[in-house]
Amino acid sequence: MAYAARMTGILSLYLSIIYVAPLDPNVPPQFRPAAAWKLLIHLFTIPLVSLEPTPQLIEAVLSVCGSKLQSLYGAQWRKLWVCLREEGLVQGKAGFNPKETGWAKASVAKLGLLLDDWAAQGIKEAEGSRVDP
């Protein structure tokens, strides 16, 4: 669990940089929103999707960069997270680690709660996401 928490913390810092980076061609590609999109897609591939920390990492991408990706990718972004919610979690097709105990189960539940909240109330900016002038 400590390993997953460290990975999630490091990833959250990186995603925060992506979130606040200006949409400017001078910004290196690894700090543009497309990098968060690509990272998320890679987390859905085999064998990464079956690793225990993956649901926690996916939840970090969604919660930190969700509103920015929604504003940039619109309908495509909505299709992705709705598919994750409906087919991946509700129908059990996500391919997450089959361990149904401990923090692995909790991270899948937390991801599900975030997606349920989005379905009911729409995507919100992450708390503390506004940069002070």
C-alpha positions as CSV (number, residue, x, y, z in Angstrom):
1,M,0.0,0.0,0.0
2,A,2.8,2.4,0.8
3,Y,4.2,1.8,-2.8
4,A,0.9,2.7,-4.3
5,A,0.5,5.8,-2.1
6,R,4.0,7.0,-3.2
7,M,3.2,6.4,-6.9
8,T,-0.1,8.2,-6.6
9,G,1.6,11.2,-4.8
10,I,4.2,11.5,-7.5
11,L,1.6,11.1,-10.2
12,S,-0.6,13.7,-8.6
13,L,2.3,16.3,-8.5
14,Y,3.0,15.6,-12.2
15,L,-0.7,15.9,-13.1
16,S,-1.0,19.2,-11.1
17,I,1.8,20.6,-13.3
18,I,-0.1,19.5,-16.4
19,Y,-3.2,21.1,-15.0
20,V,-1.7,24.5,-14.4
21,A,0.6,24.6,-17.4
22,P,-0.6,27.1,-20.1
23,L,-1.8,25.9,-23.4
24,D,1.2,27.2,-25.2
25,P,3.2,25.6,-28.0
26,N,6.4,26.5,-26.1
27,V,5.4,24.1,-23.2
28,P,7.2,20.8,-23.6
29,P,4.9,18.0,-24.8
30,Q,5.2,16.0,-21.5
31,F,3.5,18.9,-19.7
32,R,0.6,19.3,-22.0
33,P,-2.9,17.9,-21.4
34,A,-2.4,15.3,-24.1
35,A,0.2,13.7,-21.9
36,A,-2.4,13.0,-19.2
37,W,-4.8,11.6,-21.8
38,K,-2.0,9.3,-23.1
39,L,-1.1,8.2,-19.6
40,L,-4.7,7.3,-18.8
41,I,-5.0,5.3,-22.0
42,H,-1.8,3.4,-21.2
43,L,-3.1,2.6,-17.7
44,F,-6.0,0.8,-19.4
45,T,-3.7,-1.6,-21.4
46,I,-2.6,-5.0,-20.4
47,P,-0.6,-5.7,-18.2
48,L,-0.8,-2.3,-16.5
49,V,-4.6,-2.5,-15.8
50,S,-4.2,-5.7,-13.8
51,L,-1.6,-4.1,-11.4
52,E,-2.9,-3.4,-7.9
53,P,-2.2,0.4,-7.9
54,T,-3.9,1.0,-11.3
55,P,-7.4,2.0,-10.0
56,Q,-5.8,4.4,-7.6
57,L,-3.6,5.9,-10.4
58,I,-6.6,6.2,-12.7
59,E,-8.6,8.0,-10.0
60,A,-5.7,10.4,-9.6
61,V,-5.7,11.3,-13.3
62,L,-9.5,11.8,-13.3
63,S,-9.7,13.8,-10.1
64,V,-6.7,16.1,-10.9
65,C,-7.1,16.6,-14.6
66,G,-10.7,15.7,-15.2
67,S,-12.1,19.2,-15.6
68,K,-9.3,20.3,-17.9
69,L,-9.6,17.2,-20.1
70,Q,-13.4,17.8,-20.2
71,S,-12.9,21.3,-21.4
72,L,-10.4,20.3,-24.1
73,Y,-11.7,17.0,-25.4
74,G,-15.5,17.4,-24.7
75,A,-17.6,14.5,-25.9
76,Q,-14.6,12.2,-26.3
77,W,-13.7,12.7,-22.7
78,R,-17.2,12.0,-21.6
79,K,-17.4,8.8,-23.6
80,L,-14.2,7.6,-22.0
81,W,-15.2,8.0,-18.4
82,V,-18.8,6.9,-19.0
83,C,-17.4,3.7,-20.6
84,L,-15.1,3.2,-17.7
85,R,-18.0,3.6,-15.3
86,E,-20.6,1.6,-17.1
87,E,-18.7,-1.2,-18.7
88,G,-15.5,-1.2,-16.6
89,L,-16.9,-0.9,-13.1
90,V,-20.6,-1.7,-13.3
91,Q,-20.2,-4.7,-15.7
92,G,-16.8,-5.7,-14.3
93,K,-14.9,-5.6,-17.6
94,A,-12.2,-3.2,-16.5
95,G,-9.7,-6.0,-15.9
96,F,-8.5,-4.6,-12.5
97,N,-6.6,-6.9,-10.2
98,P,-9.1,-9.6,-9.0
99,K,-8.0,-9.2,-5.4
100,E,-11.2,-8.3,-3.6
101,T,-9.6,-7.4,-0.2
102,G,-7.9,-4.5,1.4
103,W,-6.9,-1.3,-0.2
104,A,-7.2,-2.7,-3.8
105,K,-10.9,-3.1,-3.3
106,A,-11.1,0.4,-1.6
107,S,-9.4,2.1,-4.5
108,V,-11.8,0.6,-7.0
109,A,-14.7,1.7,-4.8
110,K,-13.2,5.3,-4.6
111,L,-12.9,5.4,-8.4
112,G,-16.5,4.2,-8.7
113,L,-17.7,6.9,-6.3
114,L,-15.9,9.6,-8.3
115,L,-17.5,8.4,-11.5
116,D,-20.9,8.2,-9.9
117,D,-20.6,11.7,-8.6
118,W,-19.6,12.9,-12.1
119,A,-22.6,11.1,-13.6
120,A,-25.0,12.8,-11.1
121,Q,-23.5,16.3,-10.8
122,G,-21.0,16.7,-13.7
123,I,-17.2,17.1,-13.5
124,K,-15.9,19.5,-10.9
125,E,-12.5,21.1,-10.6
126,A,-10.2,19.5,-8.1
127,E,-10.1,21.2,-4.7
128,G,-7.3,23.7,-4.6
129,S,-6.9,23.7,-8.4
130,R,-7.0,27.5,-8.8
131,V,-3.6,29.1,-9.0
132,D,-3.2,32.2,-6.8
133,P,-2.0,35.2,-8.7
